[in-house]
């Protein structure tokens, strides 16, 4: 039976609908979520649901925007921490959400991959993360900033593609996935920010291939 209807303010009702929508989009593939199911679980009429969200797409976009805003709030970048600690913490926050909301993330990145509204939300989150990372990195000059910014933009897209593929087929453990992502950006930034990332390991004294006659 549906839950009893409660007297809520418009803001409270919207929050309730977003919460129910988030649950259903996490539990089921996008195409299987019906607006009548959202209304039934939220204990409202379909007319009231459509008053807040005129379509399933509008509801999903609002759910995904709220999730992006929450993830940005939970991602803590503190210059007092090492770059490694900041990256690990940020990846853990995002992976926790992605795993718990697998269907939602796949819908945004696969089912609605060409949707301009959803892509604007994703791009906005990635740009905000890049801006935050630039703010805590030791950038000596504008040239270094531009180079690091380009690396971070490419890395964030790499992480997005890799994680979505992993959600579809888990080819490694969660820890391995996180460490691959963190290791990728540390390796990419090391030539530009050796003081923050640490120096490159020394080259071997001899080429192993040549030493064996290969």
C-alpha positions as CSV (number, residue, x, y, z in Angstrom):
1,X,0.0,0.0,0.0
2,X,1.2,3.5,-0.7
3,X,2.3,5.6,2.3
4,X,-0.3,8.0,3.8
5,X,-0.2,11.5,2.3
6,X,1.3,14.1,4.5
7,X,0.9,17.9,4.5
8,X,4.2,19.2,3.3
9,X,5.4,22.6,2.0
10,X,6.2,22.9,-1.7
11,X,10.0,22.7,-0.8
12,X,9.5,19.7,1.4
13,X,7.4,18.0,-1.2
14,X,9.9,18.6,-4.0
15,X,12.7,17.2,-1.7
16,X,10.5,14.1,-1.0
17,X,9.9,13.5,-4.7
18,X,13.6,13.9,-5.5
19,X,14.5,11.4,-2.7
20,X,12.0,8.9,-4.1
21,X,13.1,9.5,-7.6
22,X,16.8,8.9,-6.6
23,X,15.8,5.6,-5.0
24,X,13.9,4.3,-8.0
25,X,16.6,5.4,-10.6
26,X,19.2,3.7,-8.4
27,X,17.2,0.5,-8.1
28,X,16.1,0.2,-11.8
29,X,17.3,1.0,-15.3
30,X,16.2,4.4,-16.5
31,X,13.7,2.9,-19.0
32,X,12.0,0.8,-16.3
33,X,11.2,3.8,-14.0
34,X,7.7,5.0,-14.4
35,X,6.3,8.3,-13.2
36,X,3.3,6.6,-11.7
37,X,5.7,4.4,-9.6
38,X,7.3,7.6,-8.3
39,X,4.0,9.1,-7.4
40,X,2.8,5.9,-5.7
41,X,5.9,5.6,-3.6
42,X,5.9,9.3,-2.7
43,X,2.2,9.1,-1.8
44,X,1.1,11.8,-4.2
45,X,-1.1,12.0,-7.2
46,X,0.5,11.9,-10.7
47,X,-0.9,15.4,-11.2
48,X,1.0,16.8,-8.3
49,X,4.2,15.0,-9.4
50,X,3.9,16.5,-12.9
51,X,3.4,19.9,-11.3
52,X,6.9,19.6,-9.8
53,X,8.5,17.7,-12.7
54,X,6.8,17.7,-16.1
55,X,8.6,14.6,-17.3
56,X,10.7,11.7,-16.2
57,X,13.6,13.4,-17.9
58,X,13.1,16.5,-15.8
59,X,13.0,14.4,-12.6
60,X,16.1,12.5,-13.5
61,X,18.0,15.7,-14.4
62,X,17.0,17.2,-11.0
63,X,18.1,14.0,-9.2
64,X,21.4,14.0,-11.0
65,X,22.1,17.7,-10.4
66,X,21.4,17.2,-6.7
67,X,23.8,14.3,-6.6
68,X,26.5,16.3,-8.4
69,X,26.1,19.2,-5.9
70,X,26.3,16.8,-3.0
71,X,29.4,15.1,-4.3
72,X,31.1,18.4,-4.7
73,X,30.2,19.3,-1.1
74,X,31.6,16.0,0.2
75,X,34.8,16.2,-1.8
76,X,37.3,17.8,0.5
77,X,40.4,19.3,-1.0
78,X,42.7,20.7,1.8
79,X,46.1,22.1,0.9
80,X,47.3,20.9,4.3
81,X,46.9,17.3,3.1
82,X,49.2,15.6,0.6
83,X,48.1,15.5,-3.0
84,X,47.8,11.7,-2.7
85,X,45.5,12.0,0.3
86,X,43.3,14.5,-1.4
87,X,43.0,12.4,-4.6
88,X,42.2,9.2,-2.6
89,X,39.5,11.0,-0.6
90,X,37.9,12.5,-3.6
91,X,37.9,9.2,-5.5
92,X,36.5,7.3,-2.6
93,X,33.5,9.8,-2.3
94,X,32.7,9.5,-5.9
95,X,33.1,5.7,-6.1
96,X,30.9,5.2,-3.1
97,X,28.1,7.1,-4.9
98,X,28.7,5.5,-8.3
99,X,28.6,2.0,-6.9
100,X,25.5,2.6,-4.7
101,X,23.8,4.3,-7.7
102,X,25.0,2.2,-10.6
103,X,21.9,2.4,-12.7
104,X,21.7,6.2,-12.3
105,X,25.3,6.7,-13.4
106,X,24.9,4.4,-16.3
107,X,21.8,6.1,-17.4
108,X,23.5,9.5,-17.3
109,X,26.6,8.4,-19.2
110,X,25.1,5.7,-21.6
111,X,21.3,6.0,-22.0
112,X,21.3,9.8,-21.9
113,X,24.8,10.3,-23.3
114,X,23.7,12.7,-26.0
115,X,21.3,14.6,-23.8
116,X,22.4,18.3,-23.5
117,X,20.8,18.8,-20.1
118,X,22.5,15.8,-18.5
119,X,25.8,16.5,-20.2
120,X,25.7,20.1,-18.9
121,X,25.4,18.7,-15.4
122,X,28.3,16.3,-15.9
123,X,30.5,19.0,-17.5
124,X,29.7,21.4,-14.7
125,X,30.7,19.0,-12.1
126,X,34.0,18.1,-13.9
127,X,34.8,21.8,-14.4
128,X,34.2,22.5,-10.7
129,X,36.4,19.6,-9.6
130,X,39.2,20.8,-12.0
131,X,38.9,24.4,-10.6
132,X,39.1,23.1,-7.0
133,X,42.2,21.0,-7.8
134,X,43.9,23.9,-9.5
135,X,43.3,26.0,-6.4
136,X,45.2,23.6,-4.1
137,X,48.1,22.8,-6.4
138,X,51.4,24.7,-6.3
139,X,51.3,26.4,-9.7
140,X,54.4,28.6,-10.4
141,X,53.1,30.5,-13.4
142,X,50.4,30.8,-16.0
143,X,52.1,28.4,-18.3
144,X,52.2,25.7,-15.6
145,X,48.6,26.4,-14.8
146,X,47.5,26.0,-18.4
147,X,49.4,22.7,-18.7
148,X,48.1,21.3,-15.5
149,X,44.5,22.4,-16.3
150,X,44.7,20.5,-19.6
151,X,46.0,17.4,-17.9
152,X,43.2,17.5,-15.2
153,X,40.5,18.0,-17.9
154,X,41.7,15.0,-19.8
155,X,42.1,12.9,-16.6
156,X,38.6,13.7,-15.3
157,X,37.2,12.5,-18.6
158,X,39.4,9.4,-18.4
159,X,38.1,8.6,-14.9
160,X,34.5,9.1,-16.1
161,X,34.9,6.7,-19.0
162,X,36.8,4.1,-17.0
163,X,34.4,4.1,-14.0
164,X,31.3,3.8,-16.2
165,X,32.9,0.9,-18.0
166,X,33.8,-0.7,-14.7
167,X,30.2,-0.3,-13.5
168,X,29.1,-2.3,-16.5
169,X,31.7,-5.0,-16.1
170,X,33.9,-5.1,-13.0
171,X,37.2,-6.2,-14.4
172,X,39.2,-5.3,-11.2
173,X,38.5,-4.6,-7.6
174,X,37.2,-1.2,-6.3
175,X,40.5,-0.5,-4.7
176,X,42.4,-1.3,-7.9
177,X,40.1,0.9,-9.8
178,X,40.7,3.8,-7.4
179,X,44.4,3.3,-7.4
180,X,44.6,3.2,-11.2
181,X,42.7,6.5,-11.4
182,X,44.9,8.1,-8.7
183,X,48.1,6.7,-10.2
184,X,47.2,8.0,-13.7
185,X,46.9,11.6,-12.6
186,X,50.0,11.5,-10.4
187,X,52.0,10.1,-13.3
188,X,50.6,12.8,-15.6
189,X,51.3,15.7,-13.2
190,X,54.8,14.5,-12.1
191,X,56.7,16.2,-14.9
192,X,54.9,19.4,-14.3
193,X,54.7,19.5,-10.5
194,X,57.6,17.4,-9.2
195,X,57.6,19.1,-5.8
196,X,54.0,18.2,-5.2
197,X,54.0,14.7,-6.7
198,X,57.6,13.6,-6.1
199,X,60.4,13.2,-8.6
200,X,60.5,10.6,-11.3
201,X,62.3,7.5,-10.5
202,X,65.9,7.4,-11.8
203,X,66.4,5.8,-15.2
204,X,68.1,2.4,-15.1
205,X,71.8,2.5,-15.6
206,X,71.6,0.2,-18.7
207,X,68.8,-0.8,-21.0
208,X,67.7,-4.3,-19.9
209,X,66.9,-5.2,-23.5
210,X,70.4,-4.4,-24.7
211,X,72.0,-6.1,-21.8
212,X,70.4,-9.4,-22.8
213,X,71.4,-8.9,-26.4
214,X,67.8,-8.3,-27.6
